[in-house]
Amino acid sequence: MLGKKEIKKYFGDATGLNVLIVGDVMIDSYIWGTVDRISPEAPVPIVTVNRRASLLGGALWSEPGREVGASFVLEVPVEWRA
């Protein structure tokens, strides 16, 4: 993830800037572990999980912009199927 110095280098000071973000909202899930064998039913690894993490993803990744003073409004398109 970019730090405050890198963000300012590319975008400058964003104090007072209002930004509209349109996009998907998601959570990125990460799993760390070891693989000791492959499943006999399908060619997939069997993982012994050591650690898990969930982080903001998609349009929510705009969080670093707050470091330089920007304000964000998130607009999420929703598709409704009956």
N, C-alpha and C positions, 0 to 999 in steps of 0.2 A: 504494500500500500504506500502511496506517496505521502511524504511528510510535509509539514508546513512550508519548509524552505523550497522544496521542489514545486509545490503548488503555486507559491508566489512567483517563482521563476517563470513559469509558463503562463500564468493568468494575472499576475499582479495582485494588488489589493482589491478585494471584492466587497469591502465594507459598504453596506447600503444597497448592494445589488440583489434584486429579487429574481429568482430563476424558476421557471416552470419546467417541470420534468414530466414527460409523458412516457410511460413504459410499464413493463411488467414488474410486479413485485414478487420476489421469491426468496427463499432461504437456501443458501448453499450448504450442503451437508458434507462433511469430510470424515473419513474413517481411516485410522492408521492401524496396522496390524501385521501379522505374519501369515504367510501361506506355507503350509506343510504338505498339502496334497491337493490333487485335482479331483473333483467329484466324478464318481464312476457313471452317473446318469447323464451328465452333460459336461462338455469341456469348459468348466468354470472353476475358478479357484475357491477353496474353502478357507475363509479368513478367520483367524483368531484375533478378535478386536482388542486392541490395547488402549485406544483413545478415540473419542468422537468430538466433533466440534460443529456448531452451526453458526453461520455468519450471514449478514445481510447480503443479498445478491440482486442482480438485475438493476432496475432503476434506483433501488435503495443504496447502491454503491456511491451515490453522490455525497455521502456523509463527509468525505475529506474537504469538500468545498466550504463547509462550516468553519473550518480552521482558519480561513482567510476572510471571514466575515460575511459570507453570502447567506441569504435566507432562501429556503426552498419551499415550493408548493408541489406536491406530488399528485398528478392526475393519472388514475389507473383506468384504462378502458376495460369495460366489463361486457362480456357477451352472454346473453341470456338465452338458453335453449329450453323450450317447453316440451 
